Amino acid sequence: MDDGDGRGALEGLRIADFSRVLAGPYATMLLADLGAEVVKIERPGSGDDTRAWCPPADHEGTSTYFLSVNRNKRSVVLDLTTGAGREQARALVAESDVLVENFRPGTMERLGLGHRELRSRKPELIYCSISGFGSGAGAAIPGYDLLVQAVGGLMSVTGDAAGEPVKAGVALVDVITGLHASLGILAALRHRDSTGEGQLVEVNLLGSLLSAMVNQASAYAVAEVVPGRMGNAHPSIAPYETLPTADRPIALAVGNDRQFAALADIVGEPGLALDDRFRTNSDRVAHRALLRDILTTRLSTAGADHWSAVLLAAGVPAGPVNTLDEAFAFAHKLGLPGIVDIPADGTVDRPFRQVASPIALSGTPTRYRLPPPRLGQHTAETLHRLSDPT
């Protein structure tokens, strides 16, 4: 939590954020939380698309989607379709260290704000472009998370084996891409610190997803195995899935033989750990259906909370399938800052509730300096500064 007077790790870093929706704004919010000064450039009238993505909305009528990825930023409205707007944008970039954009490839070039032109004016600029499918043959394909989950293979491994392919319950590809973008920006900044040179950072949704599919993607790349849907089961570990109990499902993540022996003992089947069908993980994977039936019978005698408590006490990874309110309560119980309050900025009468940053730094902690901005809230002061830097 912000102590009010600490220095952020990225204090002094200025970012011109031309991105909208999720991947780009998530990346720049992470950097802003660490102390960077982020100016969010928005179009006149409606601003970032997510401002209108309701319901739900907060008590002031602002989309909670927009609020989720835009704290610690200042909003400046510029009309990039006009010469004046583009000149103001160039002036803003001239005082920035980093530019982030996620327009369709070619858009920034047509606006006179492309990588080559801006770096010719400012060689030390870090220019980060986020796209759906790269700047080559896939440049014209719209970069929507659902589309990437489909064509990128994630949906093919998500859902029940006998059911339809299913998307993740959140725009996971956008989030992963935002993480990759922020990492690339930090690496480029490190290089600039030692050489004085800026560079182009490019990330795309499809490449980010393929990388993030880790073991599933490796199964194909190394062994040419094309994985499929297995519900909540795991292709290489058992039992590693959700199972029914007397009231609600429980997740078991049994990763080694010791944990399995403890599980077997606690559910009243100690002989399972010595059974040749279940002795090793490979044995358990080969006989997963039978093992699931045995465990389901035993787990049906009590509820998920009971089993979670006794299994965790024995070192067996287990937990109930929580709703989101229960998940935040669980984080609070563990002493983790799931939700934080950002003080009101004078435009509203109550603090802004936000999901806490997961990054904890001992010397330069995450700071929550500014609530998500109203559209154009900082336009006048920013343009005044640009026109009169003294």
N, C-alpha and C positions, 0 to 999 in steps of 0.2 A: 504494500500500500504506500502511496506517496506520503513522504514525511514533510512535504511542503518546502524544503530548502535544499534537498540533495541535487547533485548534478547527474543528469542522465548520461549513459554511456555514449550516446550519439549527439550530445548537446553541441550545437554549432553547425550541425549538418542541415542543409536546406534541400527540400525535395519539392519539385514542381510536379504535382500529381494530376495528370490528364486522364486517369483511368476512371472507370465506373463499373457498377454492378458488384462483383465479388472478388475475383482473383487479385486484381490490382489494388483495390481499396484494402483488402485484407493484408497484403504485403506492406503497404504504406502505413497502415495502422500499427502493425508490429514494430516498424521502425520508429514511428511517432511515440509509441509507448516507451521506447528506449531513449527518448530525448530528442529525436530529430524534429525539426520544424517543417511541417507539411502544409503546403497550400494546395487545396483541392480546387481545380479549375472545372467549373460547371457551365453548361449551356444555359442561355436565358430562358426564362419561362418555367421549365420543368426540372432542370438540373439532372442529377443522377437518376437513372431509370428507377432505382429501388426506392426513391422517395415516394413513389406512387404504388409500391407493391404492398397493398393492404387488402384485407386484414392480416394480422392484427396491427394495431397502432397503439402508441402510448397515450397518456392523458392529454397531451397537446395535439394529438392527431397525426403525429409523425410515424411513418412506417417503422416497425421494430426491425425489419430487415435492414434498412438504411442505418439505423442506430447501431446495429451489431458490428459494423466495420468502419466507422467514421469518427470515432472520438479522437481527441488530440489533433484536430485539423482545423484549418481556417478555410472557409468557402469564399471563392472569388468567382463571380460570373463574368465570362468573356464570350463574346460572339466571334468565334473563329472563322465565320463565313465572311467577315469584313476585314478590310485592310487594317483598320484601327485595332480591332481585336487581336489580330495576328501580331501586330507590333507590340501590343501590351504583353502578349504571351512571350514573345522573344525577350522583352525586357525582364520578365519574371524569370525566365530560364537563365538569363545572363547572371543573375545573382544566386542561382541555385547550383548545388553540387550534383544533384541527381534529377533526372526526368524519368517518369514512369508513364507509359501509355498502353492501352489495350484496344485501340481502334482496329478495324480491319486493316490488314497490311496494305500499304500504299496511301492510306488516308492522310497521315501526318506529312508525307512527302508532298501530296497535292496542296496541302495547306502551307507549304513552305516551312514546316516544322520538323522535317525529317532528320534522321541521324547525321547524315553527311553534312547538311547545311549548318545545323546547330553546332556540331563539333568543329567545323571549320572556323566558327566564331569563338568557340570556347573548347579548346582541345582537351582540357581536363574534365569535361562533362562525362558523367556516367549516364548512359542512355539505355533504359530498360524497356524493351518491347515485349508485350505478352500477347500471344495469338492463340487461336484455336488449333490450327493445323500447320503452323509454320508460314514462312513468307514465300515458299515456292509453289509447287503444284496445288497445295491445299489452301492457298491464300484466300480464295473466294468462298470457302466453306464457312458458314457461320459457326462461331465457337460457343455453343451452348452446352452446359454441363451434361444435361440429359443425353444429348446427341453423342457426346464423347464417351459417356458411360456405355452407350450402346455399341458404337463402332469400335471403341477401344477395348472391348472384351470384358469389362467389369460386370455388366449385366449377365453375361454368359455363365459366370461362376457365382451369381447371387440369386438366391431363391431355392425353393424345393425342387428336387430332381424331377418330379412329375408335374411341376407347375410351370408357370410362365417365367421368363427372365424378369428380374426385379431390380430397380435402381436402388442405390443407397438412400437412406432417409434424409440425407442432407446433400448439398452440392459439393460432395467430397473432392471431386476433381479440381474445382475452382480453388478450394482451400489448399490442396496439395500444391497446385501451381503457384499460389501466392507464397507459400513457404519456399519453394524453389526460387522464385523471383527475389525474395528478400535475401536468401543465401547468396545468389549470384551478385546482387548489388553489394553486399558486404565484402565478397571476395574481390570485386572490381575496385572498391574503395581501398582495400588493403594494398592492391597493386598500385593504385594511384599514390598512396602514401609513400611508396618506395621509389616510384619512377616519375611521378607528376603527370602521368598519362591517363586520360580517360579511355573508355571503351564502350562498345555495344554489348549489352546483355540481352540475350534472346531466350525466352522460355515459351513453351506451348502446351496446351492442355493435353493433347494426345501423347506427346513424349513424356510428360509428367506422370500421366496415368500408367503408361507401360512400365516406367521405372518403379512406380509405387506398387505395382502388382507383384513385386519381389519374387517369392517362391513360386507363385503361379506362372509368372512370366518366365522364370528360370527353368521351370519344368519343360516349357516348350523350347526355349533357346538351347538348352543343353541336351535334353533327352527326347525332344520332339513329341512330348506328351501334351495333348490338348485337354486341359482340365474342363470339367463341367460343373453343374450345380449340385450341391450336396446339402442344401438347407443350412443348418448351423454346424454341421460336422466339418472335420478337417481332413484333407486328403492324406496327411502324413502322420497324424497323432490320434490316439484314442485312449480313453474317452476325452474328447475335446469338443464339446457341444452343449446345447441346452437339453435338459431332460425334465419331464413333468414330475411334480411332487403332489402332495395332498392338496395344495392350494394354487400354486403358480410355478412357472418354470424356474429352474436353477441352472446356472452355467457352471460346468465343470471344465477346468483347464489343466488336466493331469499330464504333466510333461515328462515324467520319469518314473522308473519302477518303484522307487521309494514312496512317491506320492500315491501310486496305484495301490501299493500294499496297505498304506494307511486308509485309503478310501475303502478298500475291501473289508478291512477290519471294522471300520466305523459303521458300515451298512449291514454288518452281520454276515459277511461272506468271506472270512479270512482265507479260505481255501482257494479263492480266485487267483491270488498272487502266485500260487504254486501250480496252478492248472496250466498244462502245456499250451493250451489255446490262448492264454492271457499272460504268460510269464514275461514276455518282452513287449515293447511297444509294437514291433512288427507283427507279433502274434495277435495283439489286440486289434490292430488295424485290419488284419485278415479275417477276424471274427467279430467285427464291430457290431453287426446286427444282433448276434446272440448276446454279446456283452450289454448292449443297450437294453434288451428285454429284461435281463437279470437285474440291472441297476434300476430300471423303471419300477419293477415290482417292489424292490426294497425302499426306494425313495417315496413311494406312494403312501407309506405309513406315517409320514410327518410332513410339515410344511417347509417351504423354502428357507424361511428365516432360521428354523431349527437346524436344518442341515448345513446352512452356511456357517452358522456359529460353531458347530462341532467340527466341521471339516477344516475351517480356517484355524481353529485352535490346534489342530493336528498337522498344520502345514500344508493342507491340500487347497489349492486355489479354487475357490467356489464363491458364488454370490447370486442373489436373486436377479431376475430381469426387472430392473427398476423403470418406472416412468421418469420423466425428466425432473419433476418436482422431487421425487424420491432421490434422484441422483444428486441434485444440489444439496439436499438434506444430508446425504451420505458424505459429501465433500465437507460440509460444515462440521459434521461429527468428527471427521479426521483432522480438523484444524486447517483445512485448505480454503483459500479465499475464492469460493465459487462465484460470488457476486460482490461487487464493490459499488459504493455510491460516489459519484462525482459531484462536487458542490455545484449548486445552481450558479449561472453566470449573469444573472440579472434579467434574462429574457424569459425565464420561467420561475415559478414560485416554489419549486421543490427539487431535491437532488435527482440526478440522472442515475438510474440503476443500470449497471453494465456487468457483463460477464468478465471476470478477472483475466488478466494475461497469465498464461501458464509459465512465463519466464521469470525466474527469481535470480537476481544478481546481488551478491552480498555488499558490494561497494557502491554500485550505481543502480539502485532498484528501479523497477518499473514505476513510472509516474503517470498519474491520471490528472492532467493539467486542464484539459478543455473538454466539455461535453460535445457530442456531435453537433456540427454547426447548422444553423438555419441557412437556407439557400441565399447565397450572396451576402451573408452576414458581415464578411470582412472585405468586401469589394472596395468600398470607399477608402478605407485606411490603407489598403495595399496599393491601390493605384496612386494615391497621394504620395506614398513613400517612393514608388517607382519614378514618379514625375519630379519629385523633389527629394533626392536621397539625403540631403543635408538635414 
